[in-house]
Amino acid sequence: MSLIIFIIAFIFVNIKACPDHCEICNEENICTSYKNGYYLINGKCEKCSSNCKRCETTANHCLNCYSGYYLNSNKCEKCPDICQGCMNENKCTSCIDNYYLNNYQCLQCSSTCRTCSQQDLCTECNTNYYRIENAFLNNEQNFNCHKEPEGYYLDNDIYKECY
């Protein structure tokens, strides 16, 4: 029994963890694969420049970027403020709240919408605005948002018609 404990203790003491920021290392404890935001140089993981998800050779030679940034000549540039994601400074792929995507451009929703699929087609209402029960537009995901419409009462964030 004590021999088994000695062997387990010997193995445990001699197991070496991979260096920081290394995903996989070989039996000599040299890094062969690195985590996002790092690159491999001489078996060590070095940090990429900020917002660079993958880089190679140097910290400033980016291969791809974190969300909210786009790749431009191997550097990560910030997307325009109204874009959540973009392909370049002129082509958004997703928009922040209160904007919708139309031909790679982020256009503003109606002031009653928090999110929308088109300017006046809300998918979620802004603060203090609510949808009318069963008043969907062109499908069951778009609607207009209202603030105290006449002939309706508010019930669980939905306006219902008074009878």
Rosetta blueprint (number, residue, H / E / L):
1 M L
2 S H
3 L H
4 I H
5 I H
6 F H
7 I H
8 I H
9 A H
10 F H
11 I H
12 F H
13 V H
14 N H
15 I L
16 K L
17 A L
18 C L
19 P L
20 D L
21 H L
22 C E
23 E E
24 I E
25 C E
26 N L
27 E L
28 E L
29 N L
30 I L
31 C E
32 T E
33 S E
34 Y E
35 K L
36 N L
37 G L
38 Y E
39 Y E
40 L E
41 I E
42 N L
43 G L
44 K E
45 C E
46 E E
47 K E
48 C L
49 S L
50 S L
51 N L
52 C E
53 K E
54 R E
55 C E
56 E L
57 T L
58 T L
59 A L
60 N L
61 H L
62 C E
63 L E
64 N E
65 C E
66 Y L
67 S L
68 G L
69 Y E
70 Y E
71 L E
72 N E
73 S L
74 N L
75 K E
76 C E
77 E E
78 K E
79 C L
80 P L
81 D L
82 I L
83 C E
84 Q E
85 G E
86 C E
87 M E
88 N E
89 E L
90 N L
91 K E
92 C E
93 T E
94 S E
95 C E
96 I L
97 D L
98 N L
99 Y E
100 Y E
101 L E
102 N E
103 N L
104 Y L
105 Q E
106 C E
107 L E
108 Q E
109 C L
110 S L
111 S L
112 T L
113 C E
114 R E
115 T E
116 C E
117 S E
118 Q E
119 Q L
120 D L
121 L E
122 C E
123 T E
124 E E
125 C E
126 N L
127 T L
128 N L
129 Y L
130 Y E
131 R E
132 I E
133 E E
134 N E
135 A E
136 F E
137 L L
138 N L
139 N L
140 E L
141 Q L
142 N L
143 F E
144 N E
145 C E
146 H E
147 K L
148 E L
149 P L
150 E L
151 G L
152 Y E
153 Y E
154 L E
155 D E
156 N L
157 D L
158 I E
159 Y E
160 K E
161 E E
162 C L
163 Y L
